[in-house]
């Protein structure tokens, strides 16, 4: 087995990749490392593009996990929390590893670390969307007011920055849709130190517990990370672009 390198407890890894276009050449290879239940889930995804994104995301997850732990990619087993968030079920000595995956049209992202609750989201900024209608429904009045005073290009960029941050935070908390996107508010304008805006739906010390990062990658994608750190944050977040076949 290839030599592994454990993730330091003070580090978080954030991986991303363009979705491979060579589906016919890779599909059988990627499927071979899935568990039986993953293969069944994959078969029952009706939308062909989403099916391919799911398969590539699972391949990335298993491959990157095996870079850090003495377990072959096809031997990882996963289970799901109450609201559907996946976690490592086996091997037992890898249960301290936390991860989260996301995919969108043309791209995949993976967050990985020790012990921290993690959430990641990635979105294609160039996709067609009624920005202001969505923002009015899902953003706070503070966020919406600032957004609608931007130019069209600025609106597109800020909307997807906020959307991915909100989704990443919600995924990290593992509550599914029990927490409304509208109640997850961020201080604006966004800065290098991204902070939640206090409100009645968030605890007073929430910002001491969470680390947020936002990135603009591959020309037109927004990528966001949320990590619960409880005041003992990682010393660094490593952002890595992966190429399938050489993960």
N, C-alpha and C positions, 0 to 999 in steps of 0.2 A: 504493500500500500504506500502511496505517496506520503512523505513526511508531513505531519500536520503542525500547525502553529496556533496554540490556544489564543483566544481573544483576551487581552488584559482587562481586568475588572474596571480599569479607568478609561476604557475606550469604547466607542461605538463605531460600527461600520455601516455605511450607506452605499449600496450597490445599485447601479442602474444599467440598462442596456436597451438598445433598439431591438424590437422583436425581429427575429431572423426571418428572412424572406424565403429561404430554401426549405420549405415545409416538406416537400416530397422526399428529400434526402434525409431529413432529421426526425420525422415523426416516429418511426419505428424505434430509433435509438432512444429518444426521449421517453417513449411509453414504457420501455423495458425497465426503467428504474422506478416506476410508480408502484404503489401498493395496490392491492386488489380494489379497495374502496375508492382510491383516487382514480383508478382506471374506469370504474363504474360511473363516477361523477363526470369524468371527461367524456365518456360515451353519451351521456344524457344531456350534454349541453347542445342545444339545437342550432345556435348561431355559430357558423363555422369559424368566423374570425375570433369570437370569444373563446371557442374551444381551443384554438391554437394558442391564444394568449395564456389561458389556464395551463396548458401543457408546458409552455416555455417557462412560466413563472415557477411551476413545481420543479422543473429541471434545474433552474437557477438556485432555488432554495436548497435542494438536496446537494447540489454540487458545492455550493459555498459552505454549507454546514460541514461537509466532509473535509474542507480545507482546514478546519479548526478542531476537528475531533476524530478520533480513531474509529470511524464508522463508515462503511461503504455507502455511497449514495442511495442504493436500493434498499438499505436496511433501516433507514429512519422511519419511525412511525409517529403519527400525529393524532391528537384528539381535539375536541372542541369544548370551549367554555359555554356557559349558560346562554350567552348572546351570540354564539357562533364564532368566537375568536379562536383560532387554532393555537396549539402549543405542543411541545415535544412530549410524547408519551414513552418513547423508547429510542435509545438506550437510557437506563436509569441515571447513569453518571453524566448525562448531558442535559438533564432537566433544568439546570440553572441557566441555560442559554435561552434568551428571548428573541423572538423574531416577528416581523410583520412583512407582508408582501402586498403589492398593488400592481395593477396593470391597466393600461388604457390603450387606445388605438395607436399601435406602433411602438410602445415602450413598456418596460417592466422595471419595478423598483423593489428593493429588499433592504430592510433595516435589521441589524443583528448586534446583539450585545449580551452582557452578563447581568442577570437579575433585573435590569430596568424594564419597566413596562413600555413597550414601543408601539408607535403607529407611524405609518408612512402612506403617502398618497402621491400620485402622479397624474397629471392631466395635460392634454394637448391644447395649448393656448389658441391654436389656429382653427379649431373646430367651430362650426357655426353654432351660436347660442344667443338667445335673447338675454343679454347681460343684465340689463336693468330690471326686467321682469323677474328673473331668478333672484337677483340681489334684494329686491323689495320683499320677496317671500322668505328668503333664508338669511338675510343679513340684519344686523341691528340698525336702528335709525342713524346712529353715529357713523357706521360703516357706509350705509347707503347714501347719506348726505355728501360724504366726501367723494364717493365713487361717481355720483351723477354730475359733479362739477369738473370731472376730468375729460380730456379729449377721448375720442373713440379708442385710439391705440392704448392710451393710458388706462382706460376702463378695462380693456381686455386683459392687460397685464396684471393689474391690481386685483381684479375679480378672481382670477385663477390662483394668484398667490394666497388670497384669503380663503378661497374654497379648499385648496389643498391643506392649508394649516388647520382649518376646522375639521376636515375629514380625518387628518392624521391624529389630532387630539382625541376625537371621538373613538377612533379605532384603538388608540393606546389605552383609553379607559375601559374598553371592552364592554361597553353598554349598548352596542347596537344603535338603534334609533331612539333609545329611551331618553337621550339628551338631544334637544333640538339644535340644529346649526345656528338658529337665530340667537340662542342663548350663549353661544361661544363667541365672545367678542374680543377683538384685539385692539391694542392701542395703535392709533394711526397718527402720522405716517409710520409705516414699518421701518425699523432700524436694525442695526446689527444685533441688538439685544431685543428680540421679539418678546412682547409681554401681553398677557391676557388683560383685558379691561375688567376690573372688578364689577360685579353685579350680584343680584340676589340669588343667582343660580350657581355661583362659584364661591368657594371658600376664600376667606381673607388672605390666607397664606399660599394661595394656589401658585403664584409666580415663583415662590421659593422651592416648589416641588417639581417644576417642569422646565425642560429645556426645549426650545423650538429653533428649527433651522429651515430656511427657505432658499431654494436654488433655481436658477434659470439654466436649463441644460439642452443640449442638442437642438439649438436654434429656437424651438418654439414649444418647449415643455416646461411646466412648473412642477417642482418636486419639493415636498415638505416632510419634515421629520418632527415628531413629538416624542419626548422621552421623559418618563417620571423619574426624577433623580432624588427627591426628598432632601434637597440641600447638599447632597454629596455627588455632584455632577461628574461626568467623565472629563478627563483632561483634554480630550480631542474627539472630533467626529471626522472619520476618514471617508471621503467621497471617492468612489472608484467606479470607473466605467468598465463594464465587462463585455467581452466579445464571446459569443457562444462558440463552444468548441475549444476555448482556451481559458475557461474559468478556473 
